[in-house]
Amino acid sequence: MSFTVDDYPRALLAVAAYNSANPGAQLVADAESGTVLLRSSISDSAYRERAVAACGMISAADSAEPAPNLAAEDPDDAARAAVMQSLAAWFKAHGVSEVQPSAETGRIEFAIDGLPVDFGATRGGHLQVVAISQVDSEPGELAHVCNFATSKVDNAAAFPVKGEQGWWCAVHTAVEVAGCDEAGFDSALRSAVAAVLQLQRTVNVLAGQG
């Protein structure tokens, strides 16, 4: 996808829609080159090929809502269940014996230093980490900040989300954990959390919130 300067605001919405639908991808609209750049925190070649194909479907007229037709993963219920079991075991090993996924999101809701951070599995069975914080900003400005911040931080994507009382910044990532032992899962989870928190802090600083 390429775009002109005049199309940049709509390109930001398209990028937000894609990033929202694909936790393992980090799409960025590069205003200087007028192109959209795609990174991925999932190295699986099949995922990357589908991510590129889905990326080609977006247009500058797309909305900022999650678009199922942009998803690069097929549903894999068994893989999702395995990730959720590994998450429950991880929390138990760290002293949290009872974890109940949210009925609304299917993720385990937690908080780190007062910031809501959720843990779950993507539709294709990758480990997903999500953080969200309210940002005092206009939606167009927030979309620009999220896009710019995503370009500066590896392995996570930020995008605006409309809440009941204003706009929020959501940040998420997805990483491969299939075949990981306990140590490998722990390392993957901690790396994902670090990427999400770094990007959330970057957005907050750029938006004048921190």
Contacts in CASP RR format, 6 or more apart in sequence:
PFRMAT RR
TARGET T0000
AUTHOR 0000-0000-0000
METHOD contacts of the structure
MODEL  1
MSFTVDDYPRALLAVAAYNSANPGAQLVADAESGTVLLRSSISDSAYRER
AVAACGMISAADSAEPAPNLAAEDPDDAARAAVMQSLAAWFKAHGVSEVQ
PSAETGRIEFAIDGLPVDFGATRGGHLQVVAISQVDSEPGELAHVCNFAT
SKVDNAAAFPVKGEQGWWCAVHTAVEVAGCDEAGFDSALRSAVAAVLQLQ
RTVNVLAGQG
1 11 0 8 1.000
1 14 0 8 1.000
1 35 0 8 1.000
1 36 0 8 1.000
1 55 0 8 1.000
1 56 0 8 1.000
1 58 0 8 1.000
1 59 0 8 1.000
1 60 0 8 1.000
2 34 0 8 1.000
2 35 0 8 1.000
2 36 0 8 1.000
3 10 0 8 1.000
3 11 0 8 1.000
3 29 0 8 1.000
3 34 0 8 1.000
3 35 0 8 1.000
3 36 0 8 1.000
3 60 0 8 1.000
4 34 0 8 1.000
5 31 0 8 1.000
5 34 0 8 1.000
7 60 0 8 1.000
8 29 0 8 1.000
8 31 0 8 1.000
8 34 0 8 1.000
9 140 0 8 1.000
9 143 0 8 1.000
10 60 0 8 1.000
10 61 0 8 1.000
10 62 0 8 1.000
11 29 0 8 1.000
11 34 0 8 1.000
11 36 0 8 1.000
11 60 0 8 1.000
12 29 0 8 1.000
12 140 0 8 1.000
12 143 0 8 1.000
12 144 0 8 1.000
12 147 0 8 1.000
13 60 0 8 1.000
13 62 0 8 1.000
13 63 0 8 1.000
13 64 0 8 1.000
13 143 0 8 1.000
14 29 0 8 1.000
14 36 0 8 1.000
14 58 0 8 1.000
14 59 0 8 1.000
14 60 0 8 1.000
14 61 0 8 1.000
14 62 0 8 1.000
15 27 0 8 1.000
15 28 0 8 1.000
15 29 0 8 1.000
15 36 0 8 1.000
15 58 0 8 1.000
15 147 0 8 1.000
15 159 0 8 1.000
16 64 0 8 1.000
16 143 0 8 1.000
16 146 0 8 1.000
16 147 0 8 1.000
16 159 0 8 1.000
16 160 0 8 1.000
17 58 0 8 1.000
17 62 0 8 1.000
17 63 0 8 1.000
17 64 0 8 1.000
17 65 0 8 1.000
17 66 0 8 1.000
17 67 0 8 1.000
17 70 0 8 1.000
18 25 0 8 1.000
18 27 0 8 1.000
18 54 0 8 1.000
18 55 0 8 1.000
18 58 0 8 1.000
18 62 0 8 1.000
18 67 0 8 1.000
18 70 0 8 1.000
19 25 0 8 1.000
19 26 0 8 1.000
19 27 0 8 1.000
19 150 0 8 1.000
19 157 0 8 1.000
19 158 0 8 1.000
19 159 0 8 1.000
20 64 0 8 1.000
20 65 0 8 1.000
20 66 0 8 1.000
20 67 0 8 1.000
20 159 0 8 1.000
20 161 0 8 1.000
20 170 0 8 1.000
21 54 0 8 1.000
21 66 0 8 1.000
21 67 0 8 1.000
21 68 0 8 1.000
21 70 0 8 1.000
21 71 0 8 1.000
22 51 0 8 1.000
22 54 0 8 1.000
22 70 0 8 1.000
22 71 0 8 1.000
22 72 0 8 1.000
22 73 0 8 1.000
23 122 0 8 1.000
23 126 0 8 1.000
23 128 0 8 1.000
23 130 0 8 1.000
23 157 0 8 1.000
23 172 0 8 1.000
23 173 0 8 1.000
23 174 0 8 1.000
24 40 0 8 1.000
24 41 0 8 1.000
24 42 0 8 1.000
24 47 0 8 1.000
24 51 0 8 1.000
24 72 0 8 1.000
24 122 0 8 1.000
24 126 0 8 1.000
24 157 0 8 1.000
24 173 0 8 1.000
24 174 0 8 1.000
24 175 0 8 1.000
25 38 0 8 1.000
25 39 0 8 1.000
25 40 0 8 1.000
25 41 0 8 1.000
25 42 0 8 1.000
25 51 0 8 1.000
25 55 0 8 1.000
25 72 0 8 1.000
25 157 0 8 1.000
26 38 0 8 1.000
26 39 0 8 1.000
26 40 0 8 1.000
26 41 0 8 1.000
26 150 0 8 1.000
26 154 0 8 1.000
26 155 0 8 1.000
26 156 0 8 1.000
26 157 0 8 1.000
27 36 0 8 1.000
27 37 0 8 1.000
27 38 0 8 1.000
27 39 0 8 1.000
27 55 0 8 1.000
27 150 0 8 1.000
27 157 0 8 1.000
28 36 0 8 1.000
28 37 0 8 1.000
28 38 0 8 1.000
28 39 0 8 1.000
28 147 0 8 1.000
28 150 0 8 1.000
28 151 0 8 1.000
29 36 0 8 1.000
29 147 0 8 1.000
30 36 0 8 1.000
30 37 0 8 1.000
30 151 0 8 1.000
36 55 0 8 1.000
36 58 0 8 1.000
37 151 0 8 1.000
38 51 0 8 1.000
38 52 0 8 1.000
38 55 0 8 1.000
39 154 0 8 1.000
39 155 0 8 1.000
40 47 0 8 1.000
40 48 0 8 1.000
40 51 0 8 1.000
41 154 0 8 1.000
41 155 0 8 1.000
41 156 0 8 1.000
41 173 0 8 1.000
41 174 0 8 1.000
41 175 0 8 1.000
41 192 0 8 1.000
41 195 0 8 1.000
42 48 0 8 1.000
42 126 0 8 1.000
42 174 0 8 1.000
42 175 0 8 1.000
42 176 0 8 1.000
43 176 0 8 1.000
44 176 0 8 1.000
47 72 0 8 1.000
47 73 0 8 1.000
50 72 0 8 1.000
50 73 0 8 1.000
51 72 0 8 1.000
53 72 0 8 1.000
54 69 0 8 1.000
54 70 0 8 1.000
54 71 0 8 1.000
54 72 0 8 1.000
57 69 0 8 1.000
57 70 0 8 1.000
58 70 0 8 1.000
64 139 0 8 1.000
64 143 0 8 1.000
64 159 0 8 1.000
64 160 0 8 1.000
71 123 0 8 1.000
73 122 0 8 1.000
73 123 0 8 1.000
73 124 0 8 1.000
73 125 0 8 1.000
73 126 0 8 1.000
74 123 0 8 1.000
74 124 0 8 1.000
75 123 0 8 1.000
75 124 0 8 1.000
76 123 0 8 1.000
76 124 0 8 1.000
76 125 0 8 1.000
79 121 0 8 1.000
79 124 0 8 1.000
79 125 0 8 1.000
79 126 0 8 1.000
79 178 0 8 1.000
80 121 0 8 1.000
80 122 0 8 1.000
80 123 0 8 1.000
80 124 0 8 1.000
80 125 0 8 1.000
81 121 0 8 1.000
82 125 0 8 1.000
82 178 0 8 1.000
83 120 0 8 1.000
83 121 0 8 1.000
83 125 0 8 1.000
83 126 0 8 1.000
83 127 0 8 1.000
83 177 0 8 1.000
84 101 0 8 1.000
84 108 0 8 1.000
84 120 0 8 1.000
84 121 0 8 1.000
86 127 0 8 1.000
86 177 0 8 1.000
86 180 0 8 1.000
86 185 0 8 1.000
87 99 0 8 1.000
87 108 0 8 1.000
87 119 0 8 1.000
87 120 0 8 1.000
87 121 0 8 1.000
87 127 0 8 1.000
87 189 0 8 1.000
88 99 0 8 1.000
88 108 0 8 1.000
89 182 0 8 1.000
90 182 0 8 1.000
90 185 0 8 1.000
90 186 0 8 1.000
90 189 0 8 1.000
91 97 0 8 1.000
91 99 0 8 1.000
91 108 0 8 1.000
92 99 0 8 1.000
93 182 0 8 1.000
99 108 0 8 1.000
100 108 0 8 1.000
101 107 0 8 1.000
101 108 0 8 1.000
101 120 0 8 1.000
102 108 0 8 1.000
102 109 0 8 1.000
102 118 0 8 1.000
105 118 0 8 1.000
106 120 0 8 1.000
107 118 0 8 1.000
107 119 0 8 1.000
107 120 0 8 1.000
107 128 0 8 1.000
107 130 0 8 1.000
108 118 0 8 1.000
108 119 0 8 1.000
108 120 0 8 1.000
109 116 0 8 1.000
109 118 0 8 1.000
110 116 0 8 1.000
110 117 0 8 1.000
110 118 0 8 1.000
110 119 0 8 1.000
111 117 0 8 1.000
112 131 0 8 1.000
112 193 0 8 1.000
112 197 0 8 1.000
115 131 0 8 1.000
115 133 0 8 1.000
115 197 0 8 1.000
115 200 0 8 1.000
116 131 0 8 1.000
116 132 0 8 1.000
116 133 0 8 1.000
117 129 0 8 1.000
117 130 0 8 1.000
117 131 0 8 1.000
117 193 0 8 1.000
117 196 0 8 1.000
117 197 0 8 1.000
118 129 0 8 1.000
118 130 0 8 1.000
118 131 0 8 1.000
118 132 0 8 1.000
119 127 0 8 1.000
119 128 0 8 1.000
119 129 0 8 1.000
119 130 0 8 1.000
119 189 0 8 1.000
120 127 0 8 1.000
120 128 0 8 1.000
120 129 0 8 1.000
120 130 0 8 1.000
121 127 0 8 1.000
121 128 0 8 1.000
122 128 0 8 1.000
122 174 0 8 1.000
125 178 0 8 1.000
126 174 0 8 1.000
126 175 0 8 1.000
126 176 0 8 1.000
126 177 0 8 1.000
127 174 0 8 1.000
127 175 0 8 1.000
127 176 0 8 1.000
127 177 0 8 1.000
127 185 0 8 1.000
127 188 0 8 1.000
127 189 0 8 1.000
127 192 0 8 1.000
128 172 0 8 1.000
128 173 0 8 1.000
128 174 0 8 1.000
128 192 0 8 1.000
129 172 0 8 1.000
129 173 0 8 1.000
129 174 0 8 1.000
129 189 0 8 1.000
129 192 0 8 1.000
129 193 0 8 1.000
129 195 0 8 1.000
129 196 0 8 1.000
130 170 0 8 1.000
130 171 0 8 1.000
130 172 0 8 1.000
130 196 0 8 1.000
131 170 0 8 1.000
131 171 0 8 1.000
131 172 0 8 1.000
131 196 0 8 1.000
131 197 0 8 1.000
131 200 0 8 1.000
132 161 0 8 1.000
132 168 0 8 1.000
132 169 0 8 1.000
132 170 0 8 1.000
132 171 0 8 1.000
133 168 0 8 1.000
133 169 0 8 1.000
133 200 0 8 1.000
133 203 0 8 1.000
133 204 0 8 1.000
133 209 0 8 1.000
134 165 0 8 1.000
134 166 0 8 1.000
134 167 0 8 1.000
134 168 0 8 1.000
134 169 0 8 1.000
135 142 0 8 1.000
135 145 0 8 1.000
135 160 0 8 1.000
135 167 0 8 1.000
135 168 0 8 1.000
135 169 0 8 1.000
135 203 0 8 1.000
135 204 0 8 1.000
135 207 0 8 1.000
135 209 0 8 1.000
136 207 0 8 1.000
136 209 0 8 1.000
137 145 0 8 1.000
137 167 0 8 1.000
137 207 0 8 1.000
138 167 0 8 1.000
139 160 0 8 1.000
139 162 0 8 1.000
139 167 0 8 1.000
140 160 0 8 1.000
141 207 0 8 1.000
142 160 0 8 1.000
142 167 0 8 1.000
142 169 0 8 1.000
142 207 0 8 1.000
143 159 0 8 1.000
143 160 0 8 1.000
145 158 0 8 1.000
145 169 0 8 1.000
145 203 0 8 1.000
145 206 0 8 1.000
145 207 0 8 1.000
146 158 0 8 1.000
146 159 0 8 1.000
146 160 0 8 1.000
146 169 0 8 1.000
146 203 0 8 1.000
147 158 0 8 1.000
148 206 0 8 1.000
149 158 0 8 1.000
149 199 0 8 1.000
149 202 0 8 1.000
149 203 0 8 1.000
149 206 0 8 1.000
150 156 0 8 1.000
150 157 0 8 1.000
150 158 0 8 1.000
150 199 0 8 1.000
152 202 0 8 1.000
153 195 0 8 1.000
153 198 0 8 1.000
153 199 0 8 1.000
153 202 0 8 1.000
154 195 0 8 1.000
155 173 0 8 1.000
155 175 0 8 1.000
155 191 0 8 1.000
155 192 0 8 1.000
155 195 0 8 1.000
156 171 0 8 1.000
156 172 0 8 1.000
156 173 0 8 1.000
156 192 0 8 1.000
156 195 0 8 1.000
156 196 0 8 1.000
156 198 0 8 1.000
156 199 0 8 1.000
157 171 0 8 1.000
157 172 0 8 1.000
157 173 0 8 1.000
157 199 0 8 1.000
158 169 0 8 1.000
158 170 0 8 1.000
158 171 0 8 1.000
158 199 0 8 1.000
158 200 0 8 1.000
158 202 0 8 1.000
158 203 0 8 1.000
159 169 0 8 1.000
159 170 0 8 1.000
160 167 0 8 1.000
160 168 0 8 1.000
160 169 0 8 1.000
160 170 0 8 1.000
161 167 0 8 1.000
161 168 0 8 1.000
161 169 0 8 1.000
161 170 0 8 1.000
162 168 0 8 1.000
169 200 0 8 1.000
169 203 0 8 1.000
169 204 0 8 1.000
169 207 0 8 1.000
171 196 0 8 1.000
171 199 0 8 1.000
171 200 0 8 1.000
171 203 0 8 1.000
172 196 0 8 1.000
173 192 0 8 1.000
173 195 0 8 1.000
173 196 0 8 1.000
174 192 0 8 1.000
175 188 0 8 1.000
175 191 0 8 1.000
175 192 0 8 1.000
176 188 0 8 1.000
177 184 0 8 1.000
177 185 0 8 1.000
177 188 0 8 1.000
177 189 0 8 1.000
180 188 0 8 1.000
201 210 0 8 1.000
203 209 0 8 1.000
204 210 0 8 1.000
END
